[in-house]
Amino acid sequence: MNSDAVFLCDLDAIPNHQAKSFTLEINQQSISLFVVRRDDKFFAYKNSCPHTGVELNWQADQFLDLSNEYIQCAVHGARFRIEDGRCVWGPCLNQSLKSLSVKIENQRLMLFGT
């Protein structure tokens, strides 16, 4: 296992077409992030809207719109593509969420490069 990797969760902890939030303490810094699962792909982003800097979720693990097709900011309704974090609707149009690198190792989701 890579020594720079941080364990997030077992793969089955994130249901398909849903998201899960995490708050980690790394190098004496608190990092708030979330991961969205699409089939066997996982997309991780810092939990911060590029428009105002607020956290995106309105309650625990609630990051997706009603159709589960877009990440949605709870404050102003901006919508972001799951695959690349780019805003497709709202006040931060064409801005992007900060992506984070995750990989699967032994059926566990690992965060890299923090």
Long-range contacts (C-beta under 8 A, 24 or more apart in sequence): 1-105, 1-106, 1-110, 2-105, 2-110, 2-112, 4-112, 4-113, 5-103, 5-105, 5-110, 5-111, 5-112, 6-110, 6-111, 6-112, 6-114, 7-108, 7-109, 7-110, 7-111, 8-35, 8-102, 8-108, 8-109, 8-110, 8-111, 9-108, 9-109, 10-107, 10-108, 10-109, 11-104, 11-107, 11-108, 11-109, 13-109, 14-42, 14-109, 17-64, 17-68, 18-61, 18-64, 18-68, 19-61, 19-62, 19-63, 19-64, 19-71, 20-61, 21-47, 21-57, 21-60, 21-61, 21-63, 24-111, 24-114, 26-114, 27-114, 31-114, 33-100, 33-111, 34-61, 34-63, 35-102, 35-109, 36-63, 36-64, 36-71, 36-82, 38-82, 38-83, 42-102, 42-104, 42-109, 43-82, 43-83, 43-85, 43-99, 43-102, 44-99, 44-100, 44-101, 44-102, 44-111, 45-71, 45-85, 45-97, 45-98, 45-99, 45-100, 46-97, 46-98, 46-100, 48-97, 48-98, 49-73, 49-75, 49-76, 49-78, 49-92, 49-97, 50-87, 50-92, 50-95, 50-96, 50-97, 51-76, 51-78, 51-90, 51-91, 51-92, 51-95, 52-76, 56-97, 71-97
